[in-house]
Amino acid sequence: MAVSLEKNNNIATVIFDHPEAKVNVLGGEVLLALSDIIDQVAGDASLKAVLFISRKKDVFIAGADIKEIQNIADPEEGAEKAKVGQDVFNKIEDLKIPTIAVIDGVALGGGCELILACQYRMATFNPKVRIGLPEVNLGIMPGFGGTYRMPRLIGLPEALKLILSGKPVDSMKALKIGLVDRLVPHAGLPSSIEEFCTDVLNGKINSNKYNRRRKKKGVMGFLESNRLGHNVVFKESRKNVLKLSKGFYPAPLKAIDAIKKNLYTDRTKGMEIERKAFGFLSITEISKNLIHLFYVSEKYRKLSLEDRNIPIKEIRKCGVLGAGIMGGGIAQLLSSHDIWVRLKDINHDAVAKGYQAAAKVYGQAVQKRRLTKAQAASKMAKITGALDYSGFNNADLIIEAVVEKMEVKKKVFKELSDIAAPDAILATNTSALSIEEMAKDVKDPSRVVGFHFFNPVHRMPLVEVITTPQTSQETIATALHLAKSLRKTPILVKDSCGFLVNRILLGYINEAGRLLEETGELEEIDKIMVDFGMPMGPFTLSDEVGLDVGIKVMHILNDAFGRHFQPTEIFEKVYEKGLLGRKSGKGFYIHSKRREVNSEVLNLVKVRKPVSAQDCCDRLILPMINEAALCLEEGIVDEAAAVDVGMIFGTGFPPFRGGLLKYADHVGIPVVIDTLNELCEKYKTDRFKPCPYLLKLQEQKKGFFD
């Protein structure tokens, strides 16, 4: 049974322990079984209290069953599913005996809403404890009473933070904001539960959960205590949501509206408001896309070769070769996960820059209170510098991040092959160059792998793990395991020029250059792509990456593929003027206190004519779909999901669209092909010509995800 009831000494214990799953989820069947159990508890006059616990390690309840939400096709159906959960949790809240939730792990979504329905909540110091309402990340909002109970329990400002961000809190934060009533050690939990029950039954804890919260003073007290303050909070919350989401995500705004309505009404009306809003959101295309993205991203977060029983090398010491921005960022990431790092470059100034890059990230973490100064200093101390290969001979892994020139990288790999331990993995952070070519002079090329981070390393969640025909299964398995231990999402990519993400992205940026040459509308082109949902326009992105980097990769791609990778004249001219972007203070934009278009660039373009938003989107997005299809055709990755994970986590392609190829399926493969053909005809070029993979999908009447 996924949920069962035990009774002992007049205390009932409701136990969640799904026998066929690693975590507990609240599907329809579980809710019905829970409803029957609560009826049994309500009808037993001998009971003095009821506990809700989980037998799953590090998990209380992970949430509702997402598959059931994914299959909702009608708002009424969505509202009815929400009502089932609301009714069960209302029964829990209405029990005449104390109800106590014991949280020793993850309590998210429906799991969090269940503990909100309880009269008391205790949690452990277990670092795996995470409590929150992440529904907005799936394009929906809490539907089992979360929007009604959370503001009443912890106050409106804190409740809105939890609900609108979707970010959970740990046990210490949960105690601070009043989400739990007591923290206890994980060890000796049964005796702590018994002690807490005794305190509850002896009246040592306020029995009214909504009056238990400490009333704040000053401005925060004003914001929490009256309608005028509430209106200020709602107004600021809406403004912040629109700023962050740019209006693309309706769920946070719908949640604000629901909370604003149900904050001043009774439970019956409040629950009705919530479930109708939930039903409305559950059928939106954005919700379906985000749920699709949840499944594919979860798959890649867990990507491994463990099912093949391949041994994994433990990585405790790393060498990082090249102490630039990327090298320093990689060193910081490794040290933040308690891996010792030896950072090498050719002179002290270069090593110092690597230190500074790492120290800057740690400084930001301290400023944001994610780390204490002592913790940051301890982790920073795990990075040591060198001008030679001392210390590299006992490294478990060496990551090369030197200048993007093949002759330099081949020389470095030959040197590493001579000095590294026989079982050390040799990785490269190259963004485009052939890894097989780099490994030609390595004694054992089976140990060589691509480990491509994206900049900034500490923020970008993607790592491309790039394999050559010689890369061993042990090397691949270890690289995937390391990526996951660094909390990155890995995708497996075959060694090919530009790999996956840069190959798709650079064609997009180059086509933007052609549009600029034809229209002169630099800022408008950027705006159109931001309006499409991209985090920044192609010229802003070029400035952030650096024109020197972009041009170099474009030339590498052009040498390998030709086609549309020949850098446009505008990129060459801007680069020749030394306008490298943010790093030089000027690029397509002038980067000062207020960013503005660089007139030097506009003076290079003689044409001025309006740019069509539709034409802009077609010319920039559809060729990316075509290039991605080519990558699938060539076996660069093995499935469409890898493309979508790569483009979302590597470039910020809008998640609400589900991914590049999910978006293609939504548009329709025939429409994509017809539009590409129209672009070929309109601009008298074959660079838009649909690839055979696309034509085959059309012939089979399939989409990328069929």
C-alpha positions in Angstrom: 0.0 0.0 0.0 1.2 3.5 -0.9 -0.4 4.8 2.3 -1.3 2.8 5.4 -2.5 3.3 9.0 -1.0 2.0 12.2 -2.3 2.6 15.8 -0.2 2.4 19.0 -1.0 3.8 22.5 -3.9 5.9 21.2 -1.7 7.5 18.6 -2.5 6.9 14.9 0.3 7.0 12.4 -0.4 7.5 8.7 2.5 6.1 6.7 3.5 7.0 3.2 5.6 4.4 1.5 4.9 3.6 -2.2 6.2 0.0 -2.7 6.9 0.5 -6.4 8.5 3.9 -6.5 11.6 5.7 -5.1 9.5 8.6 -3.9 5.9 9.2 -2.6 3.6 11.1 -4.8 -0.1 12.0 -4.3 -1.9 10.5 -7.3 -5.6 10.0 -7.4 -5.6 6.5 -6.0 -3.3 7.6 -3.1 -5.7 10.5 -2.3 -8.7 8.2 -2.2 -6.9 5.8 0.1 -5.8 8.7 2.3 -9.4 9.9 2.4 -10.6 6.5 3.7 -7.9 6.5 6.3 -8.8 9.9 7.6 -12.4 8.8 7.9 -11.2 5.8 10.0 -9.2 8.2 12.2 -12.2 10.6 12.6 -14.4 7.7 13.6 -12.1 6.4 16.3 -12.9 8.1 19.6 -9.9 6.4 21.4 -7.3 8.3 19.4 -5.5 11.3 20.9 -3.4 12.4 17.9 -2.4 11.4 14.4 1.1 11.5 12.9 1.9 11.7 9.2 5.3 10.2 8.3 7.2 8.7 5.4 9.3 5.5 5.2 11.1 6.7 2.2 14.7 7.9 2.8 15.0 11.7 2.5 11.5 12.0 1.1 8.2 12.9 2.8 6.1 13.5 -0.3 7.6 14.8 -3.6 4.3 16.3 -4.8 1.2 15.4 -6.9 1.4 12.9 -9.7 2.6 15.0 -12.6 1.4 12.5 -15.2 -2.2 13.0 -14.1 -1.7 16.8 -14.4 -0.2 16.4 -17.9 -3.2 14.5 -19.1 -5.8 17.1 -18.0 -7.6 18.3 -21.1 -10.4 20.5 -19.7 -10.4 23.2 -17.1 -13.4 21.6 -15.3 -11.4 18.3 -15.1 -8.4 20.2 -13.7 -10.6 21.9 -11.1 -12.2 18.6 -10.1 -8.8 16.9 -9.6 -7.8 19.8 -7.4 -11.0 19.5 -5.4 -10.2 15.8 -4.6 -7.0 16.9 -2.9 -8.6 19.9 -1.3 -11.4 17.8 0.2 -8.9 15.3 1.7 -6.7 18.0 3.2 -9.8 19.8 4.6 -10.7 16.5 6.3 -7.2 16.5 7.9 -7.5 20.1 9.0 -11.0 19.4 10.5 -10.0 16.4 12.6 -10.8 17.0 16.3 -7.5 15.6 17.5 -4.0 17.1 16.9 -2.4 16.3 13.5 1.4 16.3 13.3 3.5 16.1 10.1 7.0 14.7 10.6 9.3 15.9 7.8 12.6 14.1 7.3 13.2 14.9 3.6 11.5 16.5 0.6 8.0 17.9 1.1 7.1 19.6 -2.2 3.9 20.6 -3.9 1.1 18.4 -2.6 3.4 17.2 0.1 3.9 20.7 1.3 0.1 21.4 1.1 -0.5 18.3 3.2 1.7 19.6 6.0 0.0 23.0 5.8 -3.3 21.2 6.5 -1.8 19.7 9.7 -2.0 21.4 13.0 1.7 20.9 13.9 4.8 20.3 11.8 8.2 19.1 13.0 11.3 18.6 10.7 14.8 17.3 11.1 18.1 18.9 10.5 18.6 16.5 7.6 20.2 18.6 4.8 17.8 16.8 2.3 14.8 18.6 3.9 13.3 20.9 1.3 9.8 22.3 1.8 8.0 24.4 -0.9 5.5 24.9 -3.6 7.3 24.6 -7.0 4.1 24.4 -9.1 4.8 27.6 -11.0 7.8 25.8 -12.6 5.3 23.5 -14.3 3.1 26.4 -15.5 0.4 25.7 -12.8 -0.2 26.9 -9.2 -0.9 25.1 -5.9 -4.3 23.4 -6.1 -4.7 21.5 -2.8 -5.2 24.5 -0.6 -1.6 26.0 -0.7 -2.7 29.5 -1.8 -5.2 29.6 1.0 -3.2 28.2 3.9 0.3 29.3 3.3 -0.3 33.1 3.6 -2.3 32.5 6.8 0.4 30.4 8.3 3.6 32.3 7.5 2.3 35.7 6.4 1.7 37.1 3.0 5.2 38.4 2.0 6.9 35.1 2.8 4.1 33.0 1.3 4.3 35.0 -2.0 8.1 34.4 -2.1 7.6 30.7 -1.8 4.7 30.4 -4.2 5.9 32.8 -6.9 9.5 31.7 -7.0 8.8 28.0 -6.8 12.0 27.7 -4.7 11.8 25.5 -1.6 13.4 26.3 1.7 15.6 24.1 4.0 14.6 23.2 7.5 16.4 26.1 9.2 14.6 28.7 7.0 11.3 26.8 7.4 11.6 27.2 11.2 12.5 30.9 10.9 9.5 31.8 8.9 7.1 29.6 10.9 6.6 26.9 8.3 7.6 24.3 10.9 7.3 24.4 14.7 10.3 22.4 15.8 13.6 21.0 14.4 15.1 17.8 15.8 18.1 15.6 14.9 17.7 12.9 12.4 19.3 10.5 14.8 16.8 9.4 17.5 13.8 10.6 15.6 11.3 8.2 17.2 12.1 9.6 20.7 11.9 13.2 19.4 8.5 12.4 17.9 7.3 11.0 21.2 8.5 14.1 23.0 6.8 16.4 20.6 3.5 14.5 20.9 3.7 14.8 24.6 4.3 18.6 24.4 1.3 18.9 22.0 -1.0 16.8 24.2 0.1 18.8 27.3 -0.8 22.1 25.6 2.8 23.4 25.6 2.4 24.6 22.0 -0.3 27.0 20.8 -3.1 24.8 19.3 -4.1 27.5 16.7 -1.6 27.1 13.9 -2.5 30.4 12.4 -1.9 32.3 15.6 1.4 30.6 16.4 3.4 32.8 14.1 5.4 35.7 15.7 3.9 39.0 14.7 6.5 41.3 13.1 7.1 44.9 13.9 7.9 48.0 11.8 7.4 48.0 8.1 7.1 44.2 7.8 4.5 44.2 10.5 2.5 46.8 8.6 2.8 44.9 5.3 1.5 41.8 7.0 -1.3 43.1 9.2 -3.8 45.1 7.1 -5.2 45.5 3.6 -3.3 48.6 2.8 0.0 46.8 3.5 -1.3 43.7 1.6 -2.0 45.8 -1.5 1.6 47.2 -1.4 2.9 43.6 -1.3 0.6 42.4 -4.1 1.6 45.4 -6.3 5.3 44.8 -5.8 5.0 41.1 -6.3 3.2 41.6 -9.6 5.8 44.1 -10.7 8.7 41.7 -9.8 7.0 38.8 -11.6 6.5 40.8 -14.8 10.1 42.0 -14.7 11.4 38.4 -14.3 9.0 36.6 -16.5 8.4 39.3 -19.1 4.7 38.3 -19.0 5.4 34.9 -20.7 4.4 32.8 -17.7 0.8 33.2 -16.6 1.0 30.9 -13.5 2.6 33.4 -11.0 0.2 36.2 -12.0 -2.8 33.8 -11.7 -1.5 32.8 -8.3 -1.3 36.4 -7.2 -4.9 37.0 -8.3 -6.1 33.9 -6.5 -4.4 34.8 -3.2 -5.6 38.3 -3.4 -9.2 37.0 -3.7 -9.1 34.2 -1.2 -7.1 36.1 1.5 -10.2 37.8 2.8 -12.8 35.0 2.3 -13.7 31.8 4.0 -12.2 28.4 3.3 -15.0 27.1 1.1 -14.9 30.1 -1.2 -11.1 30.4 -1.1 -10.7 26.7 -2.2 -13.2 27.3 -5.1 -11.2 30.3 -6.3 -7.9 28.3 -6.1 -9.2 25.2 -8.0 -10.8 27.2 -10.8 -7.5 29.0 -11.3 -5.6 25.7 -11.2 -8.0 24.2 -13.8 -7.5 27.2 -16.1 -3.7 26.9 -15.9 -3.6 23.1 -16.2 -4.7 23.1 -19.9 -2.5 25.9 -21.1 0.1 25.1 -23.8 2.8 26.7 -21.5 2.0 24.2 -18.7 2.1 21.2 -21.1 5.5 22.5 -22.4 7.0 23.0 -19.0 5.8 19.5 -17.9 7.4 18.1 -21.0 10.6 20.0 -20.1 10.5 18.7 -16.6 10.5 15.1 -17.8 13.3 15.5 -20.3 15.5 17.6 -18.0 15.0 15.0 -15.1 16.1 12.3 -17.6 19.3 14.2 -18.4 20.0 15.2 -14.8 20.2 11.5 -14.0 22.0 10.5 -17.2 24.5 7.8 -16.5 26.0 4.5 -17.7 25.4 2.9 -14.3 23.0 0.3 -15.7 26.0 -1.2 -17.6 28.0 -1.8 -14.4 30.9 0.4 -15.6 33.3 1.4 -12.8 33.4 5.1 -12.0 36.6 6.9 -11.0 36.3 9.0 -7.8 37.4 12.6 -8.5 39.1 14.2 -5.5 41.9 16.2 -7.1 41.9 18.2 -10.4 44.3 20.1 -12.5 43.0 23.1 -14.4 45.2 24.3 -17.3 44.6 27.9 -18.3 43.6 30.4 -15.6 41.4 32.8 -17.7 37.7 33.5 -17.0 36.7 29.9 -17.9 39.6 28.3 -16.0 39.0 30.4 -12.9 35.3 29.6 -13.1 35.9 25.9 -13.5 38.3 26.0 -10.5 35.7 27.7 -8.4 33.0 25.2 -9.3 35.2 22.2 -8.5 36.4 23.7 -5.2 32.9 24.6 -4.2 32.2 20.8 -4.3 35.3 20.1 -2.1 37.5 19.0 -5.0 41.2 20.1 -4.6 42.3 22.2 -7.6 45.7 23.0 -9.0 45.4 26.0 -11.4 48.2 26.5 -13.9 49.1 29.2 -16.4 52.2 30.7 -17.9 52.8 33.6 -15.5 51.8 34.9 -12.1 49.4 37.6 -13.5 47.4 35.0 -15.4 47.1 32.7 -12.3 46.1 35.8 -10.3 43.3 36.4 -12.7 42.0 32.9 -12.3 42.1 33.4 -8.5 40.2 36.7 -8.9 37.5 35.0 -11.1 37.0 32.3 -8.4 37.1 34.8 -5.5 34.5 37.0 -7.2 32.0 34.1 -7.4 32.6 33.3 -3.7 32.3 36.9 -2.8 28.9 37.0 -4.4 27.8 33.9 -2.6 28.8 35.5 0.7 27.0 38.7 -0.2 23.8 36.7 -0.9 24.2 34.7 2.3 24.5 31.4 0.5 27.9 30.9 2.2 29.5 32.4 5.3 32.9 34.1 5.0 34.5 31.1 6.7 32.9 28.6 4.3 33.9 30.7 1.3 37.5 31.0 2.6 37.7 27.2 3.3 36.6 26.4 -0.3 38.8 29.0 -1.9 41.7 27.5 0.0 41.2 24.3 -2.0 42.6 26.2 -5.1 46.4 26.5 -5.4 48.3 28.0 -8.3 51.4 27.0 -10.3 53.5 28.0 -13.3 54.5 24.4 -14.0 53.0 20.9 -13.9 53.8 20.3 -10.2 50.8 18.6 -8.6 49.4 17.5 -11.9 50.9 14.0 -11.6 48.5 13.0 -8.8 45.4 14.6 -10.3 42.4 12.3 -11.0 41.2 14.7 -13.7 42.9 17.4 -15.7 40.7 20.0 -17.6 42.4 22.0 -20.3 41.0 25.6 -20.8 43.8 27.2 -22.8 43.5 29.4 -25.9 41.3 28.1 -28.7 44.1 27.1 -31.1 44.5 23.5 -32.2 48.3 23.6 -32.3 48.4 24.9 -28.7 45.9 22.3 -27.5 47.7 19.4 -29.2 51.0 20.5 -27.6 49.3 20.7 -24.1 47.7 17.3 -24.4 51.0 15.7 -25.4 52.6 17.3 -22.3 49.8 16.1 -20.1 50.0 12.6 -21.5 53.6 12.5 -20.3 53.1 13.8 -16.8 49.6 12.7 -15.8 48.9 9.6 -13.8 48.2 6.5 -16.0 44.5 6.4 -15.0 43.9 10.2 -15.0 41.2 11.5 -17.3 42.2 14.3 -19.7 39.4 16.7 -20.5 39.1 19.7 -22.7 36.8 22.7 -22.4 37.1 23.5 -26.1 33.9 25.0 -27.5 34.4 23.9 -31.1 37.7 22.1 -32.0 38.1 18.4 -32.7 38.8 16.4 -29.6 40.0 13.4 -31.6 42.6 15.6 -33.3 43.8 16.9 -29.9 44.2 13.3 -28.6 46.3 12.1 -31.6 49.6 12.4 -29.6 48.2 11.2 -26.3 49.5 7.8 -25.2 46.1 6.5 -24.2 43.3 8.4 -26.1 40.7 6.4 -24.3 41.1 8.7 -21.4 40.4 11.9 -23.4 36.9 13.5 -23.3 35.3 16.8 -24.0 33.9 18.5 -20.9 32.4 21.7 -22.3 31.1 24.2 -19.7 29.2 27.3 -20.6 30.0 30.8 -19.3 29.5 31.8 -16.6 30.4 28.4 -15.2 28.7 28.8 -11.8 25.4 29.8 -13.3 25.0 27.9 -16.6 23.5 24.4 -15.8 24.7 22.6 -19.0 27.8 20.5 -19.7 28.4 18.9 -23.0 30.2 15.6 -22.5 31.8 15.0 -25.9 33.1 11.6 -26.9 35.4 10.4 -29.6 35.5 6.9 -31.1 38.4 6.2 -28.8 36.9 7.5 -25.5 36.4 4.6 -23.1 33.1 3.7 -21.4 34.8 4.2 -18.0 35.9 7.7 -19.0 32.3 8.6 -20.2 30.7 7.2 -17.1 33.1 9.1 -14.8 32.5 12.4 -16.8 28.7 12.0 -16.5 29.0 11.2 -12.8 31.2 14.3 -12.2 28.8 16.6 -14.1 25.9 15.4 -11.9 28.0 15.7 -8.7 28.7 19.3 -9.8 24.9 19.8 -10.1 25.1 20.3 -13.8 22.9 18.7 -16.5 25.0 16.7 -18.9 24.2 15.8 -22.5 26.3 13.2 -24.5 27.5 14.7 -27.7 29.6 13.1 -30.5 32.9 14.8 -31.4 32.1 17.1 -34.3 33.0 20.7 -35.1 31.1 23.0 -32.8 29.5 20.0 -31.1 25.7 20.7 -30.6 24.9 24.0 -28.9 27.5 26.3 -30.5 26.9 24.8 -33.9 23.1 25.6 -33.7 23.6 29.0 -31.9 26.4 30.5 -34.2 24.2 30.1 -37.3 21.5 32.1 -35.5 23.9 34.9 -34.6 25.4 35.0 -38.1 21.9 35.3 -39.7 21.2 38.2 -37.3 24.3 39.9 -38.8 22.8 39.5 -42.3 19.5 41.0 -41.0 21.5 43.9 -39.6 23.3 44.5 -42.8 20.0 44.5 -44.7 18.0 46.8 -42.3 20.3 48.6 -39.9 17.8 47.8 -37.1 20.3 46.5 -34.5 18.2 47.3 -31.4 14.9 46.2 -33.0 16.3 42.8 -34.0 17.4 42.3 -30.4 14.0 43.4 -29.2 12.1 41.0 -31.5 14.1 38.0 -30.2 13.6 39.1 -26.6 9.8 39.4 -27.4 10.0 35.8 -28.7 11.3 34.8 -25.3 15.1 34.7 -25.7 16.9 36.0 -22.5 18.8 38.5 -24.7 19.0 39.4 -28.4 21.7 38.1 -30.7 23.8 41.3 -30.6 23.6 41.6 -26.8 24.6 37.9 -26.6 27.6 38.6 -29.0 28.8 41.4 -26.7 28.5 39.2 -23.6 30.4 36.3 -25.2 33.0 38.5 -26.9 33.3 39.2 -30.6 36.8 37.7 -30.6 35.4 34.4 -29.3 32.4 34.4 -31.6 34.4 35.2 -34.8 37.0 32.5 -34.0 34.3 29.9 -33.6 32.5 31.0 -36.7 35.7 30.6 -38.7 36.2 27.1 -37.3 32.6 26.2 -38.2 33.0 27.7 -41.7 36.1 25.7 -42.3 34.3 22.5 -41.3 30.8 23.1 -42.9 30.8 26.1 -45.1 27.1 26.9 -45.8 25.9 29.8 -43.7 28.8 29.9 -41.2 31.0 32.3 -43.2 31.1 35.3 -40.8 29.1 38.3 -42.2 30.9 41.4 -43.0 29.5 43.4 -40.1 30.9 40.9 -37.6 34.3 41.1 -39.3 34.3 44.9 -39.4 33.2 45.3 -35.8 35.9 42.8 -34.7 38.6 44.6 -36.8 37.7 47.8 -35.0 38.5 46.1 -31.6 34.9 46.4 -30.5 34.9 43.1 -28.6 31.8 43.7 -26.5 31.5 44.0 -22.7 35.1 43.0 -22.1 36.4 46.0 -24.0 33.5 48.3 -23.0 32.2 48.6 -26.5 30.8 46.2 -29.1 27.4 46.4 -30.8 26.5 48.4 -27.6 28.4 50.8 -25.4 28.6 49.2 -22.0 28.6 52.0 -19.4 26.2 52.9 -16.6 23.4 52.9 -19.2 23.8 50.6 -22.2 23.2 52.2 -25.6 23.6 51.3 -29.2 27.1 51.9 -30.5 26.9 54.5 -33.3 30.3 53.2 -34.7 28.5 50.0 -35.6 25.5 51.7 -37.1 27.8 53.8 -39.2 29.1 50.6 -40.8 25.6 49.8 -42.1 24.4 52.1 -44.9 20.9 50.7 -45.2 18.0 51.8 -43.0 14.7 50.0 -43.4 12.1 48.5 -41.1 12.5 44.8 -40.1 9.5 42.5 -40.0 9.1 40.7 -36.7 7.8 37.6 -38.5 10.6 37.6 -41.0 13.1 38.1 -38.3 11.8 35.1 -36.2 11.5 32.9 -39.3 15.1 33.7 -40.4 16.6 33.2 -37.0 14.6 30.4 -35.4 13.8 28.1 -38.3 17.4 27.7 -39.4 18.3 26.6 -35.9 15.6 23.9 -36.2 17.1 22.8 -39.5 20.6 22.7 -38.0 19.4 20.7 -35.1 17.7 18.2 -37.5 21.1 18.0 -39.3 22.8 17.2 -36.0 20.2 14.4 -35.4 20.8 13.1 -38.9 24.5 13.0 -38.3 24.1 11.3 -34.9 25.8 14.2 -33.0 23.1 13.5 -30.3 20.7 10.6 -30.3 17.4 12.2 -29.7 15.4 15.4 -29.9 15.2 15.8 -26.1 19.0 16.2 -26.0 18.7 19.2 -28.4 16.0 20.8 -26.3 17.9 20.3 -23.0 21.1 21.7 -24.7 19.4 24.8 -26.1 17.4 25.6 -23.0 20.2 25.1 -20.5 23.0 26.2 -22.8 21.5 29.2 -24.5 18.4 30.1 -22.6 16.0 29.2 -25.4 12.6 30.0 -23.8 11.5 27.2 -21.5 7.8 28.1 -21.9 8.1 27.0 -25.5 9.2 23.5 -24.4 12.5 23.6 -26.3 13.6 24.3 -29.9 12.3 21.0 -31.3 9.2 20.9 -29.2 8.5 24.4 -30.6 9.1 23.0 -34.1 6.5 20.3 -33.4 4.0 23.0 -32.2 4.5 25.0 -35.4 4.3 21.9 -37.5 7.0 20.2 -39.6 5.2 21.0 -42.9 5.0 24.7 -41.9 8.7 24.8 -41.0 9.6 23.2 -44.3 7.3 25.4 -46.4 8.7 28.6 -44.7 12.3 27.5 -45.2 11.6 26.9 -48.9 9.9 30.3 -49.1 13.0 31.9 -47.5 15.2 30.1 -50.1 13.1 31.6 -52.9 12.8 35.0 -51.4 16.5 35.5 -50.7 17.8 33.5 -53.6 20.0 31.2 -51.4 20.1 27.6 -50.4 21.3 28.3 -46.8 17.6 27.8 -45.7 17.2 24.5 -47.6 15.4 21.9 -45.5 17.6 19.0 -44.6 16.7 15.4 -45.4 15.8 14.6 -41.8 13.1 17.3 -41.8 11.8 16.0 -45.2 11.6 12.5 -43.8 9.6 13.6 -40.8 7.1 15.3 -43.1 6.9 12.2 -45.3 6.2 10.0 -42.2 3.8 12.6 -40.9 5.7 12.8 -37.6 7.2 15.4 -35.3 10.5 15.3 -33.5 8.9 13.9 -30.4 6.5 11.4 -32.1 
